[in-house]
Amino acid sequence: MHSSWLLSLVIWLPIVVGIVVLALGDTRARAARWTALVGSLATLAACVPLYTGFQNGTASYQFVERTAWIPALHAQYYLGVDGISLPLLLLTAFMTVPVVIAGWSVIERRVAQYFAAFLIMEGLMIGVFASLDALLFYFFWEAMLIPMFVIIGVWGGPRRVYATLKFFLYTFLGSVLMLVALIYLYEKTGSYTIASMQQMPLSLSVQRWIFLAFLVAFAVKVPMWPVHTWLPDAHVEAPTGGSVILAAIMLKMGGYGLLRFSLPITPDASRELDWLILVLSLIAIVYIALVALVQTDMKKLIAYSSIAHMGFVTLGAFLVFLIIAATGTLDGAASGMDGAQFQMISHGLISGALFLCIGVMYDRLHTRDITAYGGVVNVMPAFAAFMVLFALANSGLPGTSGFVGEFLVILSSFHASFWYALLAATILVFGAGYNLWLVKRVIFGAVGNEKVARMQELNGREFLVLGVLAASVLLLGVWPTPLLNMMDASVQHLVHQVVASKIPAVALR
């Protein structure tokens, strides 16, 4: 029997600790740092029973909690996880710990507020992945924008106000359309539970409108081309911790929304409009990869690479219809979804690690300009080893987690069309291009200048953070089975949901 309070614990524990840290204030900055670290570690520890107690082989929601929340609206405090949401929840808890450690000595002003914002945001993000009630999901979805808005706006770079307003407007306006769609579905079903929305028969014309409303909200978050322009600005201006959480967790919420809402609630519209997603995904992978090649700011390069990698996520998720049309069977359809899901987890670890690496260099030289570096390996060999590993993982090197997700997507592309597979595989060369070009200019060669020559090797705290992330990337690369097994039943269930038409029988006649 599952403990019925575990999900509430991992949602509200970091929020409560965040409020305590806030109360400590800047006069007790040391106590605030330690309290934040203990709170993030306690939240991660509380996730261990979720992982060990999770039963593979079933698509049913587990660790379910359900109670009335807003009775007048039939909204419930309804929590639960399956093989699609639990890996993302664990990733959120895992990545918050290095963010707290990375800001330990770097953040010198408003220390308590900085750590409190990350802890509160952690709880709200976990709430997004654990919500089974659409209104509760929307509450967490919108609420988590506030701490990120504050993080970029207060601790960001020179153009932080512009970046925060752009970030907030893009994501908020997209979310408003999602709310309209959810209210319409509530009027039809009389319930905000996501499961009832997934089972509701809908005509094709209604599905189209709902699909497009969801698409705008989730495409902004992914972000898909052409609504991606807020991301590079937000990344460049955000402090290192903000960039890590933005890349590692927040972008994944767009992909999660497509898997949880768009595909199962509007399967017929998804089938009809899958070409749109596939085209936008391929444009993102090709065009954005080329844009990444010409960047001179390291953060901007990794930000653009995130958009290209998330293109693989949306490509894998929507290949299912092409595969079924081409083969007449579900063979290979699940591997595309598996690849999309695995890519989200893997990219969360790799992109987070790369932003932390850039943060390490920025702390020493106070510039992210690629031309200001060169020959870092000569003065920081241990750091250089980590940086090269993460760059190669970002390129999809076999043996790293970056390879597994992309391999599964390309594998499923073969079931759809040889040309899709060839295109997807060829595009990976661009990824290797911008990653290796970055490494060549920053890490290798002769020492670029006197400032680089004076750079200090990793301290113990930095080594610990990058070491744990490196071990995670390698472990998932050589042993992806536990994660794939966790996802398998839920992905198979989603594939069956997607292929079943929801157009009412009367409308079919």
C-alpha positions as CSV (number, residue, x, y, z in Angstrom):
1,M,0.0,0.0,0.0
2,H,1.4,3.4,-1.0
3,S,1.8,6.1,1.5
4,S,-0.9,8.6,0.6
5,W,1.1,11.7,1.7
6,L,4.4,11.3,-0.1
7,L,3.6,13.6,-3.1
8,S,2.2,16.3,-0.8
9,L,5.4,16.0,1.2
10,V,7.7,16.6,-1.9
11,I,5.6,19.5,-3.1
12,W,5.1,21.4,0.2
13,L,8.4,20.5,2.0
14,P,10.6,22.8,-0.2
15,I,7.9,25.5,-0.2
16,V,7.8,25.5,3.6
17,V,11.6,25.5,3.9
18,G,11.7,28.3,1.3
19,I,9.4,30.4,3.5
20,V,11.7,29.6,6.5
21,V,14.8,30.7,4.5
22,L,13.0,33.9,3.5
23,A,12.2,34.6,7.2
24,L,15.9,34.1,8.1
25,G,16.8,37.1,6.0
26,D,20.2,38.4,4.9
27,T,21.3,39.0,8.4
28,R,21.6,35.3,8.8
29,A,22.9,34.4,5.3
30,R,25.0,31.5,6.5
31,A,22.0,29.9,8.2
32,A,19.9,30.6,5.1
33,R,22.4,28.8,2.9
34,W,22.5,25.7,5.1
35,T,18.7,25.6,5.6
36,A,18.2,25.7,1.8
37,L,20.8,22.9,1.3
38,V,19.2,20.7,4.0
39,G,15.7,21.5,2.5
40,S,16.7,20.5,-1.0
41,L,18.5,17.3,0.2
42,A,15.4,16.4,2.3
43,T,13.1,16.8,-0.7
44,L,15.4,14.6,-2.7
45,A,15.5,12.0,0.1
46,A,11.7,12.1,0.2
47,C,11.6,11.2,-3.5
48,V,13.5,7.9,-2.8
49,P,10.4,6.1,-1.6
50,L,8.6,7.3,-4.7
51,Y,11.2,5.6,-6.8
52,T,11.6,2.4,-4.8
53,G,7.8,2.0,-4.3
54,F,6.9,2.7,-7.9
55,Q,5.5,-0.4,-9.6
56,N,6.6,-0.9,-13.2
57,G,4.4,-2.7,-15.6
58,T,1.2,-0.7,-14.9
59,A,-0.1,2.5,-16.5
60,S,-2.2,3.3,-13.5
61,Y,-1.5,6.4,-11.4
62,Q,0.3,5.6,-8.2
63,F,0.8,7.4,-4.8
64,V,-2.7,8.9,-5.4
65,E,-4.0,11.6,-3.1
66,R,-7.5,13.0,-3.6
67,T,-9.6,15.5,-1.6
68,A,-11.9,18.4,-2.3
69,W,-10.2,21.7,-3.1
70,I,-12.7,24.1,-4.6
71,P,-16.1,22.3,-4.3
72,A,-18.0,25.0,-6.2
73,L,-15.9,24.4,-9.3
74,H,-15.6,20.6,-8.7
75,A,-11.9,21.1,-8.5
76,Q,-9.9,18.7,-6.5
77,Y,-6.5,18.4,-4.8
78,Y,-5.8,15.4,-6.9
79,L,-2.2,14.1,-7.1
80,G,-0.6,11.0,-8.6
81,V,2.3,9.9,-10.8
82,D,2.8,7.5,-13.6
83,G,5.8,6.5,-15.7
84,I,5.7,9.7,-17.7
85,S,5.5,12.2,-14.8
86,L,7.7,10.4,-12.1
87,P,11.0,10.7,-14.0
88,L,10.5,14.4,-14.5
89,L,9.5,14.8,-10.8
90,L,12.7,13.0,-9.8
91,L,14.7,15.2,-12.2
92,T,13.3,18.4,-10.6
93,A,14.3,17.3,-7.0
94,F,17.7,16.1,-8.2
95,M,18.7,19.3,-10.1
96,T,17.7,21.7,-7.4
97,V,20.5,20.4,-5.1
98,P,23.4,21.4,-7.5
99,V,21.7,24.7,-8.1
100,V,21.7,25.5,-4.3
101,I,25.3,24.3,-4.0
102,A,26.4,26.3,-7.1
103,G,25.0,29.6,-5.6
104,W,26.7,29.0,-2.3
105,S,29.4,31.7,-2.5
106,V,28.6,33.3,-5.8
107,I,25.4,35.0,-4.5
108,E,26.4,37.8,-2.2
109,R,23.3,40.1,-2.1
110,R,19.8,39.1,-1.0
111,V,21.1,35.6,-0.3
112,A,18.0,34.3,1.6
113,Q,15.6,35.5,-1.1
114,Y,17.7,33.8,-3.8
115,F,17.6,30.4,-2.1
116,A,14.0,30.8,-1.0
117,A,12.9,31.5,-4.6
118,F,14.5,28.3,-5.9
119,L,13.0,26.1,-3.1
120,I,9.5,27.5,-3.6
121,M,9.9,27.1,-7.4
122,E,11.0,23.5,-6.8
123,G,7.8,22.7,-5.0
124,L,5.6,24.4,-7.6
125,M,7.3,22.5,-10.4
126,I,6.9,19.2,-8.7
127,G,3.2,20.1,-8.3
128,V,2.9,20.5,-12.1
129,F,4.1,16.9,-12.7
130,A,2.0,15.5,-9.9
131,S,-1.3,17.2,-10.6
132,L,-4.1,15.0,-11.9
133,D,-6.7,17.8,-11.7
134,A,-6.4,20.3,-14.6
135,L,-7.2,23.4,-12.5
136,L,-4.6,22.3,-9.9
137,F,-2.2,21.8,-12.8
138,Y,-2.9,25.3,-14.1
139,F,-2.4,26.8,-10.6
140,F,1.1,25.2,-10.3
141,W,1.9,26.0,-13.9
142,E,1.3,29.7,-13.5
143,A,2.6,30.0,-9.9
144,M,6.0,28.7,-10.8
145,L,6.5,31.7,-13.2
146,I,6.6,34.1,-10.3
147,P,9.8,32.8,-8.6
148,M,11.6,32.5,-12.0
149,F,10.4,36.1,-12.9
150,V,12.0,37.3,-9.6
151,I,15.2,35.2,-10.0
152,I,15.9,36.7,-13.5
153,G,14.7,40.2,-12.5
154,V,16.7,40.6,-9.3
155,W,19.9,38.6,-9.9
156,G,20.0,38.7,-13.7
157,G,22.3,40.6,-16.1
158,P,22.2,44.2,-17.4
159,R,19.1,43.5,-19.6
160,R,17.3,41.5,-17.0
161,V,14.1,43.7,-17.0
162,Y,13.6,43.2,-20.7
163,A,14.3,39.5,-20.5
164,T,11.9,39.0,-17.6
165,L,9.1,40.9,-19.2
166,K,9.6,39.0,-22.5
167,F,9.7,35.6,-20.6
168,F,6.6,36.4,-18.6
169,L,4.5,37.8,-21.5
170,Y,5.3,34.9,-23.8
171,T,4.6,32.2,-21.2
172,F,1.6,33.9,-19.6
173,L,-0.2,34.7,-22.9
174,G,0.3,31.1,-24.1
175,S,-1.1,29.8,-20.8
176,V,-4.3,31.9,-21.1
177,L,-5.3,29.9,-24.2
178,M,-4.7,26.7,-22.3
179,L,-7.0,27.9,-19.5
180,V,-9.8,28.7,-22.1
181,A,-9.4,25.1,-23.5
182,L,-9.5,23.6,-20.0
183,I,-12.7,25.6,-19.0
184,Y,-14.4,24.4,-22.2
185,L,-13.5,20.8,-21.4
186,Y,-14.8,21.3,-17.9
187,E,-18.1,22.6,-19.2
188,K,-18.4,19.5,-21.3
189,T,-17.3,16.9,-18.7
190,G,-18.4,18.6,-15.5
191,S,-15.0,17.7,-14.0
192,Y,-11.5,19.1,-14.0
193,T,-9.8,15.7,-13.7
194,I,-7.4,15.1,-16.5
195,A,-8.6,11.5,-16.9
196,S,-12.2,12.5,-17.6
197,M,-10.9,15.0,-20.2
198,Q,-8.9,12.3,-21.9
199,Q,-12.0,10.1,-22.1
200,M,-14.4,12.8,-23.4
201,P,-15.6,12.3,-27.0
202,L,-15.0,15.4,-29.1
203,S,-15.8,16.3,-32.7
204,L,-12.9,16.9,-35.0
205,S,-13.6,20.7,-35.3
206,V,-13.6,21.1,-31.5
207,Q,-10.5,19.0,-31.2
208,R,-8.7,21.2,-33.7
209,W,-9.4,24.3,-31.6
210,I,-8.4,22.7,-28.3
211,F,-5.2,21.2,-29.9
212,L,-4.2,24.6,-31.2
213,A,-4.9,26.3,-27.8
214,F,-2.8,23.6,-26.0
215,L,-0.1,23.9,-28.7
216,V,0.4,27.6,-28.2
217,A,0.8,27.1,-24.4
218,F,3.2,24.1,-24.7
219,A,5.1,25.3,-27.8
220,V,6.1,28.5,-26.0
221,K,7.4,26.5,-23.0
222,V,9.3,23.9,-25.1
223,P,10.1,26.3,-26.9
224,M,9.3,25.5,-30.5
225,W,10.3,27.6,-33.4
226,P,9.0,30.4,-34.0
227,V,8.0,31.2,-30.4
228,H,11.5,30.5,-29.1
229,T,12.9,34.0,-29.0
230,W,12.3,34.6,-25.3
231,L,14.6,31.7,-24.3
232,P,18.1,33.0,-25.4
233,D,17.3,36.4,-23.7
234,A,16.1,34.7,-20.5
235,H,19.2,32.4,-20.4
236,V,21.8,35.1,-21.0
237,E,20.3,37.4,-18.4
238,A,19.5,34.8,-15.8
239,P,22.0,33.9,-13.0
240,T,23.6,30.4,-13.4
241,G,21.0,28.7,-11.2
242,G,18.2,30.3,-13.1
243,S,19.6,29.0,-16.4
244,V,20.0,25.5,-15.0
245,I,16.4,25.2,-13.8
246,L,15.1,26.9,-17.0
247,A,16.9,24.4,-19.2
248,A,16.7,21.3,-17.1
249,I,13.1,21.5,-15.9
250,M,11.0,24.4,-17.3
251,L,11.4,23.5,-20.9
252,K,10.4,19.9,-20.2
253,M,7.0,21.1,-19.0
254,G,6.1,21.9,-22.6
255,G,7.0,18.4,-23.7
256,Y,5.1,17.0,-20.7
257,G,2.0,19.0,-21.6
258,L,2.0,17.6,-25.1
259,L,2.2,14.1,-23.8
260,R,-0.3,14.6,-21.0
261,F,-2.9,16.9,-22.7
262,S,-2.5,17.4,-26.4
263,L,-2.0,13.8,-27.6
264,P,-4.6,11.9,-25.4
265,I,-7.3,14.7,-25.2
266,T,-7.2,15.5,-29.0
267,P,-5.9,12.4,-30.7
268,D,-7.7,13.0,-34.0
269,A,-6.6,16.6,-34.3
270,S,-3.1,15.5,-33.4
271,R,-3.2,13.0,-36.2
272,E,-4.5,15.6,-38.7
273,L,-2.0,18.3,-37.6
274,D,1.0,16.1,-36.9
275,W,2.7,17.5,-40.0
276,L,2.7,20.9,-38.4
277,I,4.6,19.6,-35.3
278,L,7.0,17.6,-37.4
279,V,7.8,20.5,-39.7
280,L,8.3,22.9,-36.8
281,S,10.5,20.3,-35.0
282,L,12.7,19.7,-38.0
283,I,13.0,23.5,-38.6
284,A,14.0,23.9,-34.9
285,I,16.6,21.1,-35.2
286,V,18.2,22.4,-38.4
287,Y,17.8,26.2,-38.3
288,I,18.5,26.6,-34.6
289,A,21.5,24.4,-34.8
290,L,22.9,26.7,-37.5
291,V,22.1,29.7,-35.3
292,A,24.0,28.1,-32.4
293,L,27.1,27.7,-34.6
294,V,27.5,31.5,-35.0
295,Q,27.1,32.5,-31.4
296,T,29.9,34.3,-29.5
297,D,28.2,34.1,-26.1
298,M,28.6,30.6,-24.5
299,K,25.3,30.8,-22.7
300,K,23.4,31.8,-25.9
301,L,25.0,28.9,-27.7
302,I,23.9,26.3,-25.1
303,A,20.4,28.0,-25.0
304,Y,20.0,27.6,-28.7
305,S,21.2,24.0,-28.5
306,S,18.4,23.4,-26.0
307,I,15.8,24.5,-28.5
308,A,17.4,22.1,-31.1
309,H,17.4,19.2,-28.6
310,M,13.8,19.8,-27.6
311,G,13.0,19.6,-31.3
312,F,13.9,15.9,-31.0
313,V,11.4,15.6,-28.2
314,T,8.5,16.9,-30.2
315,L,9.6,14.9,-33.3
316,G,9.7,11.7,-31.3
317,A,6.3,12.3,-29.7
318,F,4.5,13.0,-33.0
319,L,6.1,10.4,-35.2
320,V,3.6,7.9,-33.9
321,F,1.0,8.8,-36.6
322,L,3.4,8.4,-39.5
323,I,4.6,5.1,-38.2
324,I,1.1,3.7,-37.9
325,A,0.2,5.0,-41.4
326,A,3.4,3.5,-42.9
327,T,3.4,0.1,-41.2
328,G,-0.3,-0.4,-40.1
329,T,1.0,-1.5,-36.7
330,L,2.1,0.0,-33.4
331,D,5.7,-1.4,-33.8
332,G,8.2,1.4,-33.3
333,A,5.6,3.9,-32.2
334,A,6.4,3.5,-28.5
335,S,10.2,3.8,-29.2
336,G,9.6,7.3,-30.5
337,M,7.7,8.3,-27.4
338,D,10.3,6.5,-25.2
339,G,13.0,8.5,-27.1
340,A,11.2,11.8,-26.5
341,Q,10.7,11.1,-22.8
342,F,14.3,9.9,-22.3
343,Q,15.6,12.9,-24.2
344,M,13.9,15.2,-21.8
345,I,15.5,13.6,-18.8
346,S,18.9,13.4,-20.4
347,H,18.8,16.9,-21.7
348,G,17.9,18.1,-18.2
349,L,21.1,16.7,-16.8
350,I,23.4,17.6,-19.7
351,S,22.2,21.2,-20.3
352,G,22.1,21.9,-16.6
353,A,25.7,20.6,-16.3
354,L,26.8,22.8,-19.3
355,F,25.3,25.9,-17.7
356,L,27.0,25.1,-14.5
357,C,30.3,24.8,-16.4
358,I,29.8,28.2,-18.0
359,G,29.0,29.5,-14.5
360,V,32.3,28.2,-13.2
361,M,34.2,30.1,-16.0
362,Y,32.1,33.2,-15.6
363,D,32.8,33.3,-11.8
364,R,36.5,33.5,-12.6
365,L,36.7,35.8,-15.7
366,H,33.3,37.6,-15.5
367,T,32.7,37.2,-19.2
368,R,30.9,34.6,-21.4
369,D,32.5,35.7,-24.6
370,I,34.1,32.7,-26.3
371,T,36.9,34.9,-27.7
372,A,38.0,35.8,-24.1
373,Y,39.0,32.2,-23.5
374,G,41.3,29.6,-25.0
375,G,43.6,26.9,-23.6
376,V,41.6,26.5,-20.4
377,V,42.7,22.8,-20.3
378,N,46.2,24.0,-19.5
379,V,45.2,25.7,-16.2
380,M,42.0,23.8,-15.3
381,P,42.5,20.1,-16.5
382,A,39.8,18.6,-14.2
383,F,37.3,21.2,-15.3
384,A,38.2,20.7,-18.9
385,A,37.6,17.0,-18.6
386,F,34.0,17.7,-17.3
387,M,33.3,20.3,-19.9
388,V,34.4,18.1,-22.8
389,L,32.4,15.1,-21.4
390,F,29.2,17.2,-21.2
391,A,29.8,18.8,-24.7
392,L,30.2,15.3,-26.2
393,A,27.1,14.1,-24.3
394,N,25.3,17.1,-25.8
395,S,26.4,15.9,-29.2
396,G,24.9,12.4,-28.6
397,L,28.1,10.4,-28.0
398,P,27.4,6.7,-27.4
399,G,28.0,5.8,-23.8
400,T,26.3,9.0,-22.6
401,S,22.7,9.6,-21.9
402,G,22.5,12.0,-24.8
403,F,22.9,9.1,-27.2
404,V,20.0,7.0,-26.0
405,G,17.1,9.4,-26.5
406,E,18.3,10.5,-30.0
407,F,19.0,6.9,-31.0
408,L,15.4,5.8,-30.1
409,V,13.9,8.7,-32.0
410,I,16.0,7.9,-35.1
411,L,15.1,4.2,-34.7
412,S,11.4,5.0,-34.7
413,S,11.9,7.4,-37.7
414,F,13.0,4.3,-39.7
415,H,9.5,2.8,-39.2
416,A,7.9,6.0,-40.5
417,S,10.2,6.7,-43.5
418,F,13.9,6.1,-44.4
419,W,14.1,9.8,-45.4
420,Y,12.9,11.0,-42.0
421,A,15.5,8.8,-40.3
422,L,18.3,10.0,-42.7
423,L,17.3,13.6,-42.1
424,A,17.2,13.2,-38.3
425,A,20.5,11.4,-38.2
426,T,22.3,13.9,-40.6
427,I,21.1,16.8,-38.4
428,L,23.0,15.3,-35.4
429,V,26.2,16.4,-37.3
430,F,25.2,20.0,-36.7
431,G,24.9,19.3,-32.9
432,A,28.4,17.8,-32.9
433,G,29.5,20.9,-34.9
434,Y,28.6,23.6,-32.5
435,N,29.6,21.6,-29.4
436,L,33.0,20.7,-30.7
437,W,33.5,24.2,-32.1
438,L,32.8,25.6,-28.6
439,V,35.2,23.1,-27.0
440,K,38.0,23.8,-29.5
441,R,37.9,27.6,-29.0
442,V,37.4,27.6,-25.2
443,I,39.1,24.5,-23.8
444,F,42.0,23.6,-26.2
445,G,44.9,25.4,-27.8
446,A,47.4,27.7,-26.2
447,V,46.4,29.8,-23.2
448,G,44.4,32.7,-24.6
449,N,45.6,35.5,-22.3
450,E,46.9,36.4,-18.9
451,K,43.5,36.3,-17.3
452,V,43.0,32.7,-18.5
453,A,46.5,31.8,-17.2
454,R,45.4,32.9,-13.7
455,M,42.1,30.9,-13.6
456,Q,41.8,28.6,-10.5
457,E,41.1,24.9,-10.8
458,L,37.7,23.6,-9.5
459,N,37.2,23.9,-5.8
460,G,35.8,20.9,-3.9
461,R,32.2,22.1,-4.1
462,E,32.3,22.7,-7.8
463,F,34.0,19.3,-8.4
464,L,31.3,17.5,-6.3
465,V,28.5,19.1,-8.3
466,L,30.0,18.4,-11.8
467,G,31.2,14.9,-10.7
468,V,27.7,13.8,-9.6
469,L,26.2,15.1,-12.9
470,A,28.9,13.4,-14.9
471,A,28.2,10.1,-13.2
472,S,24.5,10.5,-13.8
473,V,25.0,11.2,-17.5
474,L,27.3,8.2,-17.9
475,L,25.1,5.9,-15.8
476,L,22.0,6.6,-17.9
477,G,24.1,6.3,-21.0
478,V,25.4,2.8,-20.2
479,W,22.4,1.5,-18.2
480,P,19.2,3.2,-19.4
481,T,17.0,0.1,-18.5
482,P,15.6,1.3,-15.1
483,L,14.4,4.6,-16.6
484,L,13.0,2.9,-19.8
485,N,11.2,0.2,-17.6
486,M,9.7,2.9,-15.5
487,M,8.3,4.7,-18.6
488,D,7.3,1.6,-20.6
489,A,3.7,0.8,-19.4
490,S,2.6,4.5,-19.4
491,V,4.1,5.1,-22.9
492,Q,2.4,2.0,-24.3
493,H,-0.9,3.2,-22.7
494,L,-0.4,6.6,-24.3
495,V,0.2,5.1,-27.7
496,H,-3.1,3.2,-27.4
497,Q,-4.9,6.4,-26.3
498,V,-3.5,8.3,-29.3
499,V,-4.6,5.7,-31.9
500,A,-8.2,5.5,-30.6
501,S,-10.5,8.1,-32.3
502,K,-12.5,10.3,-30.0
503,I,-14.9,11.5,-32.6
504,P,-18.5,10.6,-31.5
505,A,-20.1,7.8,-33.4
506,V,-22.9,10.1,-34.6
507,A,-20.4,12.5,-36.1
508,L,-18.7,9.6,-37.9
509,R,-21.8,8.6,-39.8
